[in-house]
């Protein structure tokens, strides 16, 4: 049996455990990490034209010939969902003590996400993929808190 009563080693261990506990319970930091991970994923997915989506392994549907021709006439590129750059720049992550909201405030982002009146080209992952991304970020938070 080992018994520890006071001493510098025990005090140092208690201090270390309190610090780890405090870092583990820092939910705003956890939510920032999860938000940053989801926001980064959304931005990379946008740059990859939807190819990071599990439901769209080949990326978003191509632009229609008419849309592509109109874009080229206006001197715009041929990138899918990138005409003015407004949609690509509309992503935000807002962490709070109770969670995190990752959003794209551009009004037509939801239409593309859900395919309402336009071909479906989601800018955010589906729930299972988002949960895995959030879980990976949370695991990293815990690892760093315990280090």
Secondary structure, 3 states (H helix, E strand, C coil): CCCCCCHHHHHHHHHHHHHHHHHHCCHHHHHHHHHHHHHHHHHHHHHCCCCCCCCCCCCCCCCCHHHHHHHHHCCCCCCCCCCCCCCCCCEEEEEECCEEEEEECCCCHHHHHHCCCCCCCCCCCCHHHHHHHHHHHHHHHHHHHHC
